[in-house]
Amino acid sequence: MGIGTITILMVVTLLILMMTGMPLGISTLVVSIGLTLLKFGPPGLFLVASNVVEVLHNYSLVAVPLFVLMSSILERSGVAEDLFNAMSVISGGIRGGVAVQTTLVSVILAAMTGVIGGEIVMLGLIALPQMMRLGYDRKLTMGTICASGILATLIPPSIVMIVFAFSAGISITDLFLAGVTPGLMYAFMFILYILIRCHLQPHLAPLPPDELRNLTGKQKLHLLKGLILPMILIVWVMGSIYAGIASVTEAAGVGVFGAIFTAFVRRRLSWKMILDAVERTMYTMGRIIWLILGAVSLVGIYNVIGGTVFMKTLLTGLDLPPLGIVIVMMLILMLLGTFMEWIAIVFITVPIFAPVIVDLGFEPVWFGILFVMNMQIYFLSPPFGPAAFWLKSVAPEDVTLQEIFMGVLPFIGLQVIGMFLVLFFPGIAMWLPNLISGN
């Protein structure tokens, strides 16, 4: 049986298993074991086990549960409320100001945690009631919260970036540096879109009440105090990475202590809160580990039988210019994002795509940013965009998923534009890592 036929059978079998409702991690594991038995018999199962053990022994992956734990503690510490109030000083007096405020808070939360789901839930609990109370358009409200909430995918420290860097074998620090400008670019695009649309359609966002537009200097100073702890935590974590003082994993550990300190200062620290945060971290990591197990075992056995070489030959054999091949990769990722979780997409596609990118003469860090930007679109895109489901979990009962997906469509368009800007102008992503490295 040729490798092309095996590839088709593998994909079809995987889709059938997923359609039965079987979790993706289990589906990929079943396909990998079946493929191993088919090609090598029972002795081949050692290949599956060895691939998995090698991945799970990697020290850099320890950063993932630590950042998840940090996010869980911060979510319960109430720091998002302080941030939201502090940002009202900047945006409180303009039409659409609360939506702008939400985007600015998202940028700071993204730079603190790197975890997407918790951020959207926090914004849904804090920003959503306020915008609905003030009479904001519901679709604009939902779209703003979902789109700004997933900025944590691109703004470091991003868990998606950590997993991509590990899978592609590139520097996590360089990838973090490359993500700063595109992440801020997205935030600027979102804010500009909100302001322009609210100016053209004033009914979408009524002017804020007088108490927000006429704050005294003393009131502004009091609100701005809410920025102190978040800024310290960001410098504490990201500063230690960029200064070369700590690795990403060590900085994640420092971040956990910083989050505990933040909760202590805000008088939210308790044994129950810590246990809840640890329990949520264990639940999240349990899902992630199963996805890693399945994806790594599947890609590992596929590599052994020549699958990577086949896919590499298939991609490079396309009668397209190098950028055309990259665009094909982006389209494949968008397609996979309609039915697969991001971490499985990383472990299944990156080992295949990364060598092709290097052979084409492109910078793998630049491709990593394009990949992560593509995953941002995955988090929003119907029918299974996780961001919509996270927001729905804390939204009022009359808010429907269809309404949320309609709200995010304009922001998906902005993200596609941003991705193509980085595709055709790599310097948007690469100028900062090149500056730091002296290239």
N, C-alpha and C positions, 0 to 999 in steps of 0.2 A: 504493500500500500504506500503510495507516494506521500510526501510531506504536505502537498497541497490538499489532497483528499483528507488527510488526518486533521489538518487545520480546519477544514469545513465541518467535519464531523465533530470536532472538539467544540467549535462555536455553537453549532446547532444543539448539541447535547446540553451545553451550559444554558442556553436560552430555554430549552424545554424544562430543565430542572428548576430554573428561576420562576418559570410560569406556573409551576406547581405550588409556589409559595415557599420553597426551600430557601433558607437564608443564603446570601451570596457566598459567605465564607465556607459554608458546608458544600455548596454546589461546586465551587472551584476545587475543593479538596477531593470530592467524589470523582470529578473528571480527571484530576491529576493521578489519583490512585488507579482508576480504570485504565488510563492511558499507559501507566507504568506496567500494570499487569499484562496488558495487551502486547507491549513491546519486549518486556524483559522477564515477565513472570514474577513470582513472589520475591526472588532475590533483589529485584529492582526497587523494592520498597525502601531499601537502605538509601537510595538516591534521594527520595522524597524527604526522609527523616534528616539526612545530613544537610540538605539545603535549608530546612526550617531551623535546625539547631544553630547553624552558622549565622542566620539573620538575627535570631533572638538573643545571641550572645554579644551583639554589637552594642558597645557602650553608649554611642550617641543616641540610640532610641530611648534611653532612660529619660531624656529631656521631655519626651511626650507626656508621660504620666505626671511629671512634675509641673509642667505648664498647665495641664488639665486641673491638677489639684490647686494650683495658684488661682486659676480662674474661678474654681468652685468656692474658694474662701472669699475672694473679692466680691463675688456675686452676693454673698450673704453678709458682707461687711457694710453694705449701704453706700459704698464709695460712688456708685453711679448716680445716686441722688445728689450728692454734693457737686459732682461734675456737671450735672444737668442744670442745677441752680447757678453755678459759676458761669456757665456759657450764656446765661440770660443777660449778663452784663454786656456781652459783645453783640448779641443778636436780638435782644428783647424789643428794640424799637423799630424794627423793620417788618414789612409785610412778608409773611412766610418765615419769620424769625425763629419760630419754634422748630420748624423743619430744618433750618440751617443749624440751629442749636443741637438738634439730634445728630446731624452729620458730624459736627465738631466733637461732640461727646464720643461718637463712634471711633473717630481717629485716635483719641486718647486711650479709650478702652482697648482698642486693637494693639496699641503700642505697649499696653500693660500685660495682656493675657495671651494673645495669639489663638484664642479659641472662639469659634464662630457661634455655635449654638447658644452658649450662655449669654453672649452679648446681645443677641436678638431677643432672648427672653427678658433680659434686664430692660432693654429699650421698650419692649412691649408692655412691661409693667409700669414704666415711668413715663415715657413719652406718649404712648398711644392714648391713655386716658386724657392727658392734658390737651393734645391736639383735637381730640374728638369733643372735648368740653368747650374749646374755643371756636368750634365750628369749621375746622379744616375739612377740605374735601377728603372723603374716606380713601379713595384710590391713591391720592397723592400721599396721604398719611401712611398707608400700608407699604407703598413702594419705597418711600423714604426710609422707613425703619428696616425693611429687608435689605435694600441695596447698601445702605450705610453700615448695617450690621455685619455684612460679609467682607468689609474692608480688612478685617482681621486675617483674611486669607493671604493678603498681599503685603500688609504693613507688618514688619517684624516686631516681636518674635512670632512667626507663623508656624503652626504645627504642620501645615501642608508643605511649607518650604523645607522644614526639617526632614520630613519623610522623603520628599523629592531629592534633596541633596544626598541623603543616605543611599537611595536607590540608584542615583546617577553617578555617585562617587565623586562629587564636587564639594567645594568648600561651602559650609553653611553660612559662614560669615560673609563671604562674597555675595551669596544669594540674598542674604538679609540686606546688605548695602544696596544691591541692585533693585530691591523691592521698594525702597523708600520713595523715590521720585514717582514711579507709576502709581503707588498707593495715594500719595498726596495729589497727583494729577486727577485721579478718579474722584477724590473728595472735592476738589475744585470744580470739576465738571458737574457733579451732583448739585453743589451749591449754586453754581451759575444757572443750571437748568431750573432749579426751584425758584430762584429770584426772577428770572425772565418770565417763567410761566405764571407766577403769581402777579407780576406786573401786567402781563397781557390779559390775565383772567383774575381780576381781584377777588371775585367771589370764592375762589378756591382757598384763600387764606385771609380771613379778616385781620385787621390791625390788632396788635396785642392790647390788652387793657392798660389804662393809664398808669397803674401801679408798676408795670414793667417798663413803661417808656419814660417814667419820671423818677428813676431811682436817685437817691442822694449819694454823694461821694462816700459817706460812711456805709451805706447799704451795699454799694458796689464792692467796697473793700472787704466787707464781711463775707459776701458771696464768693469773692475771688480766693478766699482762704481755702475753699474746697479744692483748689488746684494744687495745693502744696504737697500733700501726701502722694497723689498720683504722679506728679512730676519727679518727686524723689525716687519713687519706685521705678519709673522708666529709666532714669539716669543710673540707678543702682543696677538694674538688670542689663540694659542695652549698653550702657557705658562700660561695664566690666567686660563685655564681649568685644566691642570695638577697640578698647584700649589694650586688648590682649592680656588682661588680668585673669580672665576666666574663660573656659570653654563654654559652649552653649549649654551643655549639660550641667556644668557647675553653676552657671548663671541662673538656670532654671531652679536649682536648689536654693540659691540666694533669693530668688523671687518668691519662693514659698515662705521663707522666713519674713520677707518684706510684707507679704500679704497678711501673715499672722500678726505682724506688728501693726499694720494698718487697721485690722479688725480690733486689736487691743486698744489703740488710741481712740477709735470711734466707739468703744465700749460695747462692741458686738461679739467679742471673743467669748466663747463658752465651749465646754467639752462636747455638748450636743452638736454645736455648729461644726466643730472639727470632724466629729464622727459622720455627720451628714455629708460633708465635703469629701471625706475619704470614701464613703460608700458610693457617691456619685462618680468619683474618679475610677473606682474599681469596676463599676458598671460600664462606663465609657471605654475603659481599656480592655475589658473583656470582649466587647464587640470588635474593637480595633485588632486585637490579637488574633481572633478567629479569621478576620479578613486578611491579615498578613499571612497566617498559616496557609490558607487556601491559595492566595495569589502567588506567593513565593514557591509553593510546591508545584503549582501548575506551570509557571514560567520556567522553573528549574528543569522539570522533565521535558518541557517543550524545547528548551535549549539543547539538552542532551541529544535529542533526536534530529537536531538540525533546524529547528523552527526559526530561531533568531536569524540564522544565515539566510533562510528562505525569505523571511519578511524583509530583511535588509536588501536582498537582491530584487525583491518585488518593488520596493519603494524607489531604489536608485535606478531601476530599469524603466521607470515611467519617463515618457518623453516630455519632461517638464524641466524648467530652470530650477536651480536650488530653492529659491523662494517659493516656487510652485509646490515643491515637495513638502516644504514646511506648512504651507496652507492646507495641503491634503492631510497632514498629521493633525492640524487643528480641527479640521472637519471630522476626522475619525474620533477625536477626543469629545467633540460636541455630541456625536452620535452615541458614544459609549455613556456619556453623562445622562442620557435619557433613561437608562435602566440599571446603571452600576453606581456603587458608592465610590467616592473619590479615592480612597486609599487603595481599593482594588485596581482602579484605573492606573494609579501610580505604579504599583508593583507589576502590573501586567504589561503596560506600554513602555515605560521608561527604559527598561533593559533592552528593548528593541529599538526605540527611537534614538536614544542617546548616542550609540555608536554611529548611526547614520548621520546625525547632526555634526559630529566631529569629522567624519569623512567628507561632508559637504563643505567643510571649512568654516562652520559657524561656531560661535562661542557658546558652550553648553550652559553657562550661567544666563545668557540672554534667552536661550530656549527655555530654561527653567522659569523665567519670569512670564514668558508667553504661556507656558503650561499652567502656571498658577492663575493667570488671568482667565484662562479657559475654564479652570475649575470654579472661578467666581461666577461665571455664567451658568455652570452646572448647578450651583447652589440656588439659583433663582429660577431656572427654566422649568416650565411645566412639562410633563404632568407630575413629576416627582421632586421638584425643587425643594430641598430640605428646609430652606429659609422660610418658605410659605407655611410649612407644617409647624415649625417652631413658633412662628408668630400666631398661628391659629390656636395653638395650645394655651395661650394666655389672653387671646382676644375675646371680646364679648360674643355671646352665642349667635347674634345676628350677623356677624362677619363671616362670610363664606370664603372657601378656598378660591373659587372662581374670581371673587372680588379682589383677593390678594394678588393672584396671578395677573389680572388685568392691570393692577397698580404697578407691578414691577416691569411690565413690558417696555416702557420708555427707558428705564434704567438699564435693561438688557441691551437696548440699542446703543446707549452711551458706552457700555462696557465693550461692545463689539468695536465701536469706533476707537476706543482707547487701545484695544488689543492690536488693531491694525496700525495705529500710530507707532507703537513699540516695534511691530513687525518691520515696518519700512524705515523707521528711524531708531536703530538700536541704541544710539547714544542716550536716549531718554532713560534707559535702564542702566547702561554701562558706565556713564560718566563718573558716578560716585565711586564704585569699586576701582575703576581705573585711576581716579584721583588719589585714593587711599594707597593703592599699590604702587603709585608712581609711574604707571604706564602712559 
